[in-house]
């Protein structure tokens, strides 16, 4: 395989040993799927691709704009083979426009969409999100679009081309800040863990090494509940902190005083105490703690599947719980080309002799 899926080369790997079938990143996003390999640059691949297209309901691609057309699999060509196909393209900035040909990854789009500018401390440099954030959120739009297109096809018999821009998908998550600019001319900046609409609003230190609990007083009711939980100390009753405006003006001092109090508590215990008191609070959990989280365990969020090269591996299960059609991870992620025989024989109708020939000629590389 000359050009494998990029995620197959991405860490983490078990025991830090890389391998085309050993990426935990790839595995988590591909549990229960099949893998059939096809070298689209091989002269003999187009006939195979046409069989796939004739069989398929959905054609999805995420190449840089223009690439799939050069391979001979643009929408015009594909729809001739299967007029009812739902043709879904997900690219950095869409299929049209000045910068549609610009290559890149979600890690760059995070900055282009404006996220990096608002993340970090007010006196520090911009910070990025963890990973390629737009890669994680734009598929949620994509699946809704594809489902809607399939429903439309069921009613009309018509296929559809969908052009999804990751940049534009990302902007939806900054809508309040964009509206603030259009309405007030205000450009959002970096505020750390704080909020323009709440105080206190921060991650506060707790007992132990690097232990934290987030507290957010979104209104006066939350603030008064927090005061009671703290034993209504004299400083909290001061006119300095009576109003949200006053708390915002003195937020450094407010965070310092609350932090002194939170240091005397274990993070989990503090979270439960504050929640019981009516204060929005949440412990800052580590990756290890997520696997021990009682709520996630009860909901069976993590599905543990045995992969032939990775071994037992945790997969994120489906978060929605559908009563009539519950979904779940049905097995480990596939090794590269693991299901070639099954797909090419049972689905596409090739004989074993034909599959052997295609493999020997490099069509399935």
C-alpha positions as CSV (number, residue, x, y, z in Angstrom):
1,X,0.0,0.0,0.0
2,X,1.7,3.2,-1.3
3,X,-0.7,5.8,0.1
4,X,-2.5,4.4,3.2
5,X,-5.0,6.3,5.2
6,X,-3.1,9.0,7.1
7,X,-4.7,7.9,10.4
8,X,-3.1,4.5,10.1
9,X,0.2,6.2,10.6
10,X,-0.8,8.2,13.6
11,X,0.0,7.5,17.2
12,X,-0.7,6.1,19.8
13,X,0.7,2.7,19.1
14,X,0.8,-0.3,21.5
15,X,4.2,-0.4,23.2
16,X,5.2,2.6,21.0
17,X,5.8,0.2,18.1
18,X,4.4,1.8,14.8
19,X,2.6,-0.3,12.2
20,X,0.1,0.1,9.5
21,X,-2.5,-1.9,11.5
22,X,-1.4,-0.7,15.0
23,X,-2.7,2.8,15.3
24,X,-5.0,3.3,18.2
25,X,-6.2,6.6,16.7
26,X,-7.4,4.8,13.5
27,X,-8.8,1.9,15.5
28,X,-11.1,4.1,17.6
29,X,-12.8,5.7,14.6
30,X,-13.2,2.5,12.6
31,X,-14.5,-0.2,15.0
32,X,-16.8,-2.7,13.3
33,X,-16.0,-1.6,9.8
34,X,-14.7,-3.6,6.8
35,X,-11.5,-2.8,4.9
36,X,-11.1,-3.5,1.1
37,X,-8.0,-2.1,-0.6
38,X,-7.9,-0.5,-4.1
39,X,-5.2,1.4,-5.8
40,X,-7.1,4.1,-7.6
41,X,-4.0,5.1,-9.6
42,X,-3.8,1.7,-11.2
43,X,-5.2,1.5,-14.8
44,X,-7.3,-1.5,-13.8
45,X,-8.9,0.1,-10.8
46,X,-11.6,2.1,-12.6
47,X,-13.7,-0.9,-13.6
48,X,-13.6,-2.1,-9.9
49,X,-14.5,1.3,-8.7
50,X,-17.5,1.4,-11.0
51,X,-18.8,-1.8,-9.5
52,X,-18.5,-0.3,-6.0
53,X,-20.3,2.8,-7.2
54,X,-23.2,0.8,-8.8
55,X,-23.6,-1.1,-5.5
56,X,-23.3,1.8,-3.1
57,X,-25.8,4.2,-1.6
58,X,-23.2,6.8,-0.5
59,X,-19.8,7.9,-2.1
60,X,-17.6,9.8,0.4
61,X,-14.3,11.5,-0.3
62,X,-12.1,14.0,1.5
63,X,-9.3,14.7,-1.0
64,X,-8.2,18.3,-1.7
65,X,-10.6,19.8,-4.2
66,X,-9.9,18.6,-7.7
67,X,-8.1,15.4,-6.7
68,X,-11.0,13.0,-7.0
69,X,-11.8,14.5,-10.5
70,X,-8.3,13.8,-11.7
71,X,-8.7,10.2,-10.6
72,X,-11.8,10.0,-12.8
73,X,-14.3,9.7,-9.9
74,X,-15.8,13.2,-9.9
75,X,-19.6,13.6,-9.3
76,X,-20.4,13.8,-13.0
77,X,-18.7,10.4,-13.7
78,X,-20.0,8.7,-10.6
79,X,-23.6,9.8,-11.1
80,X,-23.6,8.4,-14.6
81,X,-22.9,5.0,-13.1
82,X,-25.4,5.4,-10.3
83,X,-27.8,8.4,-10.7
84,X,-29.2,7.8,-7.2
85,X,-25.8,8.1,-5.5
86,X,-25.4,10.4,-2.5
87,X,-22.0,12.0,-3.3
88,X,-20.4,13.5,-0.2
89,X,-17.3,15.6,-0.3
90,X,-15.6,17.0,2.9
91,X,-12.7,19.3,2.3
92,X,-10.9,22.1,4.1
93,X,-12.7,25.0,2.5
94,X,-15.2,23.5,0.1
95,X,-15.1,22.7,-3.6
96,X,-15.3,26.3,-4.8
97,X,-13.8,29.7,-4.1
98,X,-10.4,31.4,-4.0
99,X,-8.8,28.9,-1.6
100,X,-10.6,25.7,-2.3
101,X,-7.4,24.1,-3.6
102,X,-5.5,24.9,-0.4
103,X,-4.4,21.6,1.2
104,X,-4.0,21.1,4.9
105,X,-5.4,19.4,8.0
106,X,-7.8,20.2,10.7
107,X,-4.9,21.4,12.9
108,X,-4.5,24.4,10.5
109,X,-8.3,24.9,10.1
110,X,-8.6,25.4,13.9
111,X,-6.5,28.5,13.4
112,X,-8.1,29.6,10.2
113,X,-11.6,29.3,11.8
114,X,-10.5,31.6,14.7
115,X,-10.4,29.1,17.5
116,X,-6.6,29.5,18.2
117,X,-7.0,33.3,18.6
118,X,-9.4,32.9,21.6
119,X,-7.7,30.1,23.4
120,X,-5.0,30.9,26.0
121,X,-4.2,33.5,28.7
122,X,-4.9,37.2,28.0
123,X,-1.2,38.0,28.4
124,X,0.1,35.0,26.5
125,X,0.3,33.7,22.9
126,X,-2.6,32.0,21.1
127,X,-3.0,28.3,21.8
128,X,-4.5,25.5,19.7
129,X,-7.2,23.1,20.6
130,X,-6.2,19.4,21.2
131,X,-5.9,17.8,17.8
132,X,-7.6,18.6,14.6
133,X,-10.8,20.0,16.1
134,X,-12.7,20.6,12.8
135,X,-12.0,16.9,11.9
136,X,-14.0,15.9,14.9
137,X,-17.0,18.2,14.6
138,X,-17.6,18.5,10.8
139,X,-18.5,14.7,10.4
140,X,-21.5,15.4,12.8
141,X,-22.8,17.8,10.2
142,X,-21.9,15.3,7.5
143,X,-23.9,12.4,8.8
144,X,-26.9,14.6,9.3
145,X,-26.6,15.8,5.7
146,X,-26.2,12.3,4.3
147,X,-29.1,10.9,6.3
148,X,-31.3,13.8,5.0
149,X,-30.2,13.1,1.4
150,X,-31.0,9.4,1.8
151,X,-34.4,10.3,3.1
152,X,-35.0,12.6,0.2
153,X,-33.9,10.0,-2.2
154,X,-36.3,7.5,-0.7
155,X,-39.1,10.0,-1.5
156,X,-37.9,11.3,-4.9
157,X,-35.5,8.7,-6.2
158,X,-33.0,11.5,-6.8
159,X,-29.3,11.4,-5.8
160,X,-27.5,14.4,-4.4
161,X,-24.0,16.0,-4.3
162,X,-23.0,17.4,-0.9
163,X,-20.1,19.9,-0.5
164,X,-19.1,20.3,3.1
165,X,-16.5,22.8,4.2
166,X,-14.7,22.0,7.4
167,X,-13.9,25.7,7.8
168,X,-17.6,26.7,7.7
169,X,-18.6,23.8,9.9
170,X,-16.2,25.1,12.5
171,X,-17.5,28.6,12.4
172,X,-20.9,27.4,13.7
173,X,-19.2,26.7,17.1
174,X,-18.2,30.4,17.3
175,X,-21.6,31.8,16.4
176,X,-22.0,33.9,19.6
177,X,-18.6,35.5,19.1
178,X,-19.4,36.2,15.4
179,X,-22.7,37.7,16.4
180,X,-21.1,39.8,19.1
181,X,-18.8,41.3,16.5
182,X,-21.6,42.0,14.0
183,X,-23.8,43.6,16.7
184,X,-21.2,45.4,18.8
185,X,-18.0,45.5,16.8
186,X,-16.3,43.6,19.6
187,X,-13.4,41.2,18.7
188,X,-13.2,38.2,21.0
189,X,-9.8,37.7,22.7
190,X,-8.2,35.2,25.1
191,X,-9.7,35.0,28.5
192,X,-8.2,31.7,29.8
193,X,-10.8,29.7,31.7
194,X,-13.0,32.7,32.3
195,X,-16.3,33.7,30.8
196,X,-17.6,37.2,30.0
197,X,-21.0,36.2,31.5
198,X,-20.0,34.4,34.7
199,X,-17.9,34.9,37.8
200,X,-16.4,32.8,39.3
201,X,-15.7,30.7,36.3
202,X,-12.4,28.8,36.5
203,X,-10.5,25.6,37.3
204,X,-9.5,25.7,41.0
205,X,-6.7,23.7,42.7
206,X,-7.7,20.9,45.0
207,X,-5.8,18.7,47.4
208,X,-3.1,16.4,45.8
209,X,-0.9,16.7,42.8
210,X,-2.3,18.6,39.8
211,X,-5.9,18.1,40.9
212,X,-8.6,20.6,39.9
213,X,-12.3,21.3,40.0
214,X,-14.1,23.6,37.7
215,X,-16.7,26.0,39.3
216,X,-19.0,28.2,37.3
217,X,-21.5,30.7,38.8
218,X,-23.7,31.5,35.9
219,X,-26.1,33.7,37.9
220,X,-26.6,35.1,41.4
221,X,-28.4,31.9,42.5
222,X,-25.3,29.9,41.8
223,X,-23.1,32.5,43.6
224,X,-25.3,32.5,46.7
225,X,-25.3,28.7,46.7
226,X,-21.5,28.8,46.5
227,X,-21.3,31.2,49.4
228,X,-23.3,28.9,51.5
229,X,-21.2,25.9,50.5
230,X,-18.1,27.8,51.6
231,X,-19.7,28.7,55.0
232,X,-20.5,32.2,53.8
233,X,-17.1,33.7,54.7
234,X,-16.9,37.4,55.5
235,X,-15.1,38.3,52.3
236,X,-17.8,36.7,50.2
237,X,-20.4,38.9,51.8
238,X,-18.4,42.0,50.9
239,X,-20.1,44.6,48.6
240,X,-17.1,44.0,46.3
241,X,-18.6,40.7,45.2
242,X,-22.3,41.4,45.5
243,X,-22.9,41.8,41.8
244,X,-21.6,40.1,38.7
245,X,-20.0,43.4,37.6
246,X,-18.2,43.6,40.9
247,X,-17.0,40.0,40.7
248,X,-15.7,40.5,37.2
249,X,-13.9,43.7,38.2
250,X,-12.2,41.9,41.0
251,X,-11.9,38.4,39.4
252,X,-8.2,37.9,40.2
253,X,-8.9,38.4,43.9
254,X,-12.0,36.3,43.7
255,X,-10.2,33.4,42.1
256,X,-7.4,33.6,44.7
257,X,-9.9,33.5,47.6
258,X,-11.9,30.6,46.2
259,X,-8.6,28.7,45.4
260,X,-7.5,28.9,49.0
261,X,-10.8,27.3,50.0
262,X,-10.8,24.5,47.3
263,X,-7.3,23.4,48.2
264,X,-8.6,21.8,51.3
265,X,-10.8,19.3,49.4
266,X,-10.3,16.3,47.3
267,X,-11.5,17.1,43.8
268,X,-14.2,14.5,43.4
269,X,-15.6,15.1,46.9
270,X,-15.7,18.9,46.2
271,X,-17.5,18.3,42.9
272,X,-20.2,16.2,44.5
273,X,-20.6,18.6,47.5
274,X,-21.0,21.6,45.2
275,X,-23.4,19.9,42.8
276,X,-25.5,18.9,45.8
277,X,-25.6,22.5,46.9
278,X,-26.8,23.7,43.5
279,X,-23.4,24.9,42.2
280,X,-22.3,23.9,38.7
281,X,-19.0,22.1,39.3
282,X,-17.0,19.3,37.6
283,X,-13.7,17.6,38.4
284,X,-11.0,17.8,35.8
285,X,-10.5,14.1,34.9
286,X,-7.5,12.4,33.5
287,X,-7.6,9.9,30.7
288,X,-7.2,7.1,33.3
289,X,-10.1,8.4,35.3
290,X,-12.4,8.4,32.3
291,X,-12.2,4.6,32.3
292,X,-13.1,4.5,35.9
293,X,-16.0,7.0,35.6
294,X,-19.1,5.3,37.1
295,X,-21.5,7.1,34.7
296,X,-19.5,6.1,31.6
297,X,-19.3,2.5,32.9
298,X,-23.0,2.4,33.5
299,X,-23.7,3.7,30.0
300,X,-21.1,1.2,28.6
301,X,-19.5,4.0,26.7
302,X,-16.3,2.1,26.2
303,X,-16.4,-1.1,24.2
304,X,-13.3,-3.3,24.6
305,X,-12.6,-5.3,21.4
306,X,-9.7,-7.6,20.6
307,X,-7.7,-6.6,17.5
308,X,-5.3,-9.1,15.9
309,X,-2.3,-6.7,16.1
310,X,-3.3,-4.2,18.8
311,X,-4.8,-6.7,21.2
312,X,-7.6,-5.6,23.5
313,X,-8.4,-2.0,22.8
314,X,-11.0,0.5,24.0
315,X,-13.4,2.0,21.5
316,X,-15.8,4.9,22.1
317,X,-19.3,3.4,21.7
318,X,-22.3,5.3,20.3
319,X,-23.3,8.1,22.6
320,X,-27.0,8.2,21.6
321,X,-29.2,5.5,22.9
322,X,-31.9,4.7,20.4
323,X,-34.8,2.6,21.8
324,X,-35.8,0.8,18.7
325,X,-32.5,0.6,16.9
326,X,-29.7,0.6,19.5
327,X,-26.2,0.8,18.0
328,X,-22.9,-0.4,19.3
329,X,-19.4,-1.2,18.1
330,X,-19.6,-4.7,16.7
331,X,-15.9,-5.6,16.5
332,X,-12.4,-4.2,16.3
333,X,-11.1,-2.0,13.5
334,X,-10.0,-3.8,10.3
335,X,-6.5,-4.5,9.2
336,X,-5.7,-3.1,5.8
337,X,-7.4,-5.1,3.1
338,X,-8.6,-7.6,5.7
339,X,-12.0,-8.1,3.9
340,X,-10.8,-8.1,0.3
341,X,-12.0,-11.6,-0.4
342,X,-15.4,-11.0,1.3
343,X,-16.1,-7.7,-0.3
344,X,-14.9,-8.5,-3.8
345,X,-16.6,-11.9,-4.0
346,X,-19.8,-11.6,-1.9
347,X,-20.6,-7.9,-2.6
348,X,-19.1,-7.2,-6.0
349,X,-19.4,-10.6,-7.5
350,X,-15.8,-11.3,-8.5
351,X,-14.6,-14.9,-8.8
352,X,-11.7,-16.1,-6.7
353,X,-9.6,-16.3,-9.9
354,X,-10.4,-12.7,-10.8
355,X,-9.5,-11.5,-7.3
356,X,-6.2,-13.4,-7.4
357,X,-5.5,-11.7,-10.8
358,X,-6.4,-8.2,-9.5
359,X,-4.2,-8.7,-6.5
360,X,-1.3,-10.0,-8.6
361,X,-1.6,-7.1,-11.0
362,X,-1.4,-4.6,-8.1
363,X,-5.0,-3.3,-8.5
364,X,-5.7,-4.1,-4.9
365,X,-2.4,-2.8,-3.5
